[in-house]
Amino acid sequence: MTAEHRRQTAKPGKTGKPKKTGKPRKTGKPEKYERGTRSYTMSHIRGKDTSIERMVRSFLFAKGLRFRKNDKRYPGHPDVVLPKYRTIIFVNGCFWHMHEGCPKATRVPKSNVEFWTAKLLRNHERDARQRAELEADGWKVIVVWECELGKKMRDERLERLYREIVDDSGKADDSGE
């Protein structure tokens, strides 16, 4: 395959910076990207194997814990399932799951506000419903938030997570509410 052929068949945004256009949208502002580029970009936002999930999993593995990841048999497809400890861990992004009291969660995009508000509220309600289902089935549910894994708090939070998992009390962590 020649370089010319690769350039002609490449997807939008694949070859360097996305092309910008100056065409106005319905809102009167010019569209930032060429038609199709935004859709292509958004399609590559991952819902699993994020950097914070990998960080949590590698910590747990280093501690000797074995687990399943993104198990579709459980409500919410938990990020980490530890059957031996009957524990499920969700590693949530503060924005997407509306972490109360977190500055990342309070920012709603300025465009299409109605859509984003409804979407984020649905995410929040779905999380609560799935957590209740899992707890009713006897699982200990732990939520680790993105902001808790910043450099300042990371080590402390991961050590606390380990203690929560191996603790025999079976009491669910309240940090996800």
N, C-alpha and C positions, 0 to 999 in steps of 0.2 A: 504494500500500500504506500503510495507516495505521500509526501507531505501536503501537496496540493489537494489530494483526495481527502485526507484527514481533515483539512480545514473546511472543505465543502460539506462534509458529513457530520461535523461536530455539532453537538447540542448547544443551544444558546447559553452563554455564560461559561462554557467549558473551556474556551480558549482565552484566557486572560480575564480582563474586566468585562462585566456585562455592558452591552451597548446602551447608551442613554438616548432618549428621544426628547424632543421638546414639545410633543403634542399635548394639548390640554386635555384633562379628564373632565368628567361631569362636575367635579368640585371646582373647576377653574384653575387648578394647579397643574403644571405639566407632569406627565407620567415620568417617573424616574427611570424605568427600564423599558426596553423594547418589548413588544407583545410576546408573551410566552416565557420570557426570562424569569419573571417573578414566580410563576407557577413552577418552573423548573427548580429554582432556588428553594422554594418552600418544600418541594417534594423530597429534598435531601436533608431536612431536619429530622434527626433520628428520634425514635421513641424508646429505644433501648440501646444498651451498651454505651451510654453517655460516659463522659470522663469521670463524673462523680460516682456513677454506679461501678465503674471499673476500679476506682479507688477503694470503695467499700469492700468489694469482692476480694481484691488482692489482700487487703488487711485481714479479712476473715480467713482466707486461705492460709496466710502466713501464720495465723494463730492456730491452725490445725483443724478448722471447721470445714466440713464438706457440705455442699448445698446444691440445690437446683436453681437455675436462673430463668427468669421470664416464663414460669410454668403456666401454661394456658389452662390447666385443669382447675385453677382457683380463680375466684372473682378478682378482677383487676389485673390479672397476669402479674403477680408480684415479682419484683426485681430479684429478690433472694428468698428461697424457701429452705428452711432447715428442719426437715422432718424429725430428726432425732430429738430436737428441742421443742418441737411443735410451735415453731416461731416463723413468722413471715415478716420480711422487711421491705418497705417501700422507700426508695430513694427519690424524693420529690424535688422538682425545681420550684423555687418560691413563686415565680410568676405564674406558671401554668397551673399550680394547685392552690393558689391564693393563701400563702402562709401568713397568718394573721400577725400583725406587728412588724413585719419585715418590709423595708423600703422597696425591695425588688417587686414585692407583690402588690404594692399600691399604685404602681404606674400602669395606667391603661393606655394603649395606643391612641394617638390623637385622631387618627382617621378611622372611620367605621366603628365608632365608639359603641353603638348599640349592639352590633355583632359581637365584639370582643367581650363586653360586659356579660351578655347572655352566655357565651361560650365558657368563660371562666367560672361563672356561677354553676353551670351544668357540671363542669369538672369537679368543683368543690362538693356539690351534692352527691355526685357519683362516688367520689372518694369516701364520703361518710357512710353511704349505703353499703359499699363493698367492705369497709372496715367492720361494720356491724354484722354483716353476714359471716365474715371470717371469725370474729369473736364468738358469735353464736355457735359456730362449729367447733369451738374449743381451741382456736389458734391464738397465740400471743402475737399481737400486731405492733410492730415498731416502725415509726416514720422517722427517717433521717432527712433533714432539710438541707438544701443546697447551701444556705447561708451558714449552717453549722460546720461546713467542711472548708471554710476559708482558712487561710494559713494560721491565724491566731488561735482558732478553736478546734482545729482538725484533730490533733492528737488526743485531746481531752474527750472529744465527742466519740471518737472511734473506740477508745478504751471503755467509755461508758456503755457504748453499744455492745461490746464484748461481754461486759458484766451483766447487762440486761438479758442477753441470750442465755448465758450459762446459769443465771440465777434460777433457783428451783421454785420461786414463789408463784410463777405462772401469771403474775399481774401484768396487764398491758401497760405500755408506756403512754403517758399523757401528752408527750410532746407533739403529737399529730393533731391535736384538737385546737 
